[in-house]
Amino acid sequence: MTTGRIDARFAALKAEGRAGFVAYVMAGDPSRDEALEILRGLPAAGADIIELGFPFSDPMAEGPPIQRAALRGLKAGLTLRGTLDLARAFRDGDAETPLILMGYLNPLETYGYAAFAYDAAAAGVDGVIIVDCPPEEADPLSDALDAEQLSLIRLATPTSDDARLEVIARRTSGFVYYVSVAGVTGVKEAQSASVAPAVERVRRASGLPVAVGFGVKTPERAAEIARVADAVVAGSVLVDEVAAALEAGEPAPARVLAKVRALGDAVRGARVTETV
């Protein structure tokens, strides 16, 4: 289904009158088997869409939590090919939840765009977010993804003016990921007062749903963002649970999925609370 799975999920969320919850986890973190257990548990715990990071040695947009998660994933041997194998194992048991790969361009360059797009679609991936691929240089990747009906999901930021948003919107599909704070992941917290007008501006420019991430750490903040965005993304707070589990000598999946439930419940109830 590829791109169609993303569109169907956002249509269902709109019909329900609520925002979606997007959970980001890192492939291979803290091990291949535990990462698969986490992946398989995410939909039941409350994730409407999954972002699966593929480990890279130089994740320039990430703060310390996701940097450390990437290193753990690499140590576990999860290359881009291994990440696709993980995606395929997840898709074997879940035909509906959209699965987005998120990472950096270098591994795709090494893999080859056409080969990557073909293998990603075969593994049940629905789209990709490539943090360091500017629109001006994205046509070869976009061509390969379009051939397999995969979405290229782009980032918009607080510094993206109207002219830049027009560029970002070209050949973007599925949704736009709005980076709510300047800087790297997991450092600052998103503020709904500044996010709301930005989300509306991105929606007008793109005609697509807008998911807001970078800086969502608590259920309270997730609920605030869910009242103004089409989806809320949490990542650093989830990989922090993996690190905490390792430090405590506990299984990581239980801790991660408990945090997903808390955040997902907050997102689901946000607009209900608002209208009561």
Number of C-alpha atoms within 10 A of each C-alpha: 16 22 22 14 20 25 17 16 18 23 13 13 18 14 9 11 13 22 28 26 29 29 27 27 29 31 35 29 28 25 19 18 14 18 22 19 16 23 27 18 18 26 23 11 19 24 25 24 25 21 25 27 26 24 32 21 12 12 19 13 14 19 16 15 20 26 21 19 25 29 21 20 26 21 15 18 17 25 18 23 16 17 24 24 16 21 23 19 16 22 19 11 9 13 11 16 21 28 25 28 27 21 25 23 17 14 17 17 12 10 14 13 19 19 11 21 26 16 17 27 21 15 20 25 27 26 29 24 22 20 17 15 17 13 17 8 9 13 13 11 20 20 16 18 23 16 12 20 19 28 24 24 23 24 25 22 18 14 11 16 13 13 9 14 20 14 16 22 22 12 17 18 21 25 25 26 23 25 22 27 22 14 15 17 26 23 18 15 16 22 15 21 11 12 21 16 12 22 25 14 16 25 19 14 18 20 13 18 24 26 25 32 28 26 26 28 21 15 19 15 19 29 26 23 28 26 22 24 24 24 27 31 28 26 25 27 23 24 26 19 20 26 21 16 18 13 9 10 9 13 14 23 21 17 19 24 24 16 18 28 18 16 30 28 18 22 28 22 15 22 18 12 11 10 6 5
